[in-house]
Amino acid sequence: MAKIEILVGTTQGGTEYVADDMAAQLTNLGHQVAIHLSPNLTDLDLNSLWIIVCSTHGAGDLPDNIEPFYQQLIGTNEDLSSLKYALCAIGDSSYDTFCQGPEKIIYQLDLLHAKAIVNKIQVDVQMDPVPEDAALAWLAEWQSNIK
């Protein structure tokens, strides 16, 4: 089965619950899953699948715990063409910066030639007060494609 790195960007901990539930679902399928609450580029396996589970903070900013990782991405010119990723963004559509924080990470990954393996999901807590439900349904749609 696959090795999966779940990178978590959270301010108040809710996104961590989503990541934990996703990790449990993937582990039950036999995948090797690691959750990173303070991701560091040098500690991550570039040949694994990265699932980025991240909220937006403030005016379209990244949560403090994942900002250093984002800065590492900006500071590297490493070729990440072998890297595959998926994005689960969590936000509140009552803000005009809905889900914009994680887009910064995706922009940098794309500049470094990483490839998305599935369309991102933007979980709106206005519509899905239990974001885990929407995230797990999204994951279930494509988890059989993980090799």
C-alpha positions in Angstrom: 0.0 0.0 0.0 1.0 3.7 -0.2 2.9 5.9 2.1 0.9 9.0 2.8 2.0 12.2 4.6 -0.9 14.4 6.0 0.2 18.0 6.4 -2.0 19.9 8.8 -2.5 23.7 9.0 -4.7 24.5 11.9 -5.4 27.5 14.2 -7.9 26.2 16.7 -7.5 22.4 16.2 -10.6 21.7 14.1 -8.6 20.8 11.0 -6.5 18.4 13.1 -9.7 16.4 13.8 -10.3 16.2 10.0 -6.7 15.0 9.5 -7.1 12.4 12.2 -10.3 11.0 10.7 -8.7 10.9 7.3 -5.6 9.1 8.7 -7.9 6.5 10.3 -9.8 5.9 7.1 -6.6 5.5 5.1 -4.9 3.3 7.8 -7.9 1.0 7.7 -7.3 0.5 4.0 -3.7 -0.6 4.8 -1.8 2.6 3.9 1.1 3.8 6.0 0.0 7.3 7.2 1.9 10.0 9.1 0.4 13.2 10.3 2.6 16.4 10.5 1.3 19.2 12.7 4.6 21.1 12.1 5.6 19.9 8.6 9.2 20.4 7.7 10.2 19.9 4.0 13.4 18.0 4.9 11.4 15.4 7.0 8.8 14.6 4.3 9.0 11.8 1.8 8.8 13.3 -1.7 7.8 9.9 -3.1 4.8 9.6 -0.9 1.3 11.2 -1.4 0.9 14.4 0.5 -2.6 15.3 1.6 -2.7 18.9 2.8 -5.5 19.6 5.2 -5.5 23.3 6.0 -7.7 26.1 7.1 -7.5 29.8 6.4 -6.7 32.2 9.2 -7.3 35.9 9.3 -7.4 37.7 6.0 -6.5 34.7 3.8 -3.4 33.7 5.8 -2.0 30.3 6.6 -2.3 29.1 10.2 0.9 29.7 12.2 1.8 26.1 12.5 2.2 25.6 8.7 3.6 29.0 7.8 7.3 27.9 8.3 6.7 25.0 5.9 5.3 27.5 3.3 8.4 29.6 3.7 10.5 26.5 3.1 8.6 25.9 -0.2 9.2 29.5 -1.2 12.9 29.2 -0.4 13.6 26.0 -2.3 14.1 25.4 -6.0 14.0 21.6 -5.6 12.3 19.8 -8.4 9.2 18.2 -6.9 7.9 16.6 -10.2 7.8 13.2 -8.5 5.5 14.5 -5.8 1.7 14.0 -5.9 -0.6 15.8 -3.6 -4.3 16.5 -2.7 -5.8 19.5 -1.0 -8.6 19.6 1.6 -9.1 23.3 2.4 -11.4 24.2 5.2 -13.0 27.7 5.6 -16.0 29.8 6.2 -17.7 31.3 3.2 -18.9 34.3 5.2 -15.4 35.6 4.8 -14.2 37.0 1.4 -10.9 35.1 1.8 -12.7 31.8 1.9 -10.1 29.0 1.6 -7.4 31.3 0.3 -4.7 30.3 2.8 -4.0 26.8 1.5 -3.9 28.1 -2.1 -0.6 29.7 -1.3 0.9 26.3 -0.6 -0.6 24.8 -3.7 0.7 27.7 -5.8 4.3 27.0 -4.5 3.9 23.2 -5.1 2.8 23.8 -8.6 5.8 26.1 -9.2 8.0 23.3 -8.1 6.2 20.9 -10.6 4.3 18.8 -8.0 1.1 17.3 -9.4 -2.4 17.2 -7.9 -3.9 13.8 -8.2 -7.5 14.9 -7.6 -9.6 18.1 -7.6 -9.3 19.9 -4.3 -12.2 20.2 -1.9 -13.1 23.4 -0.2 -15.1 22.5 2.9 -17.4 25.4 4.0 -18.2 25.2 7.7 -21.3 27.3 6.9 -22.7 24.4 4.9 -20.9 21.5 6.6 -20.7 22.2 10.3 -18.9 18.9 10.8 -16.1 19.2 8.2 -15.0 15.7 8.9 -18.1 14.4 7.1 -17.4 16.3 3.9 -13.7 15.5 3.9 -14.2 11.8 4.4 -16.8 11.7 1.6 -14.3 13.4 -0.7 -11.6 11.0 0.3 -13.8 8.0 -0.2 -14.4 9.1 -3.8 -10.8 8.7 -4.8 -9.0 6.6 -2.1 -9.2 3.5 -4.3 -6.9 5.2 -6.8 -4.1 5.5 -4.2 -1.3 3.0 -5.1 
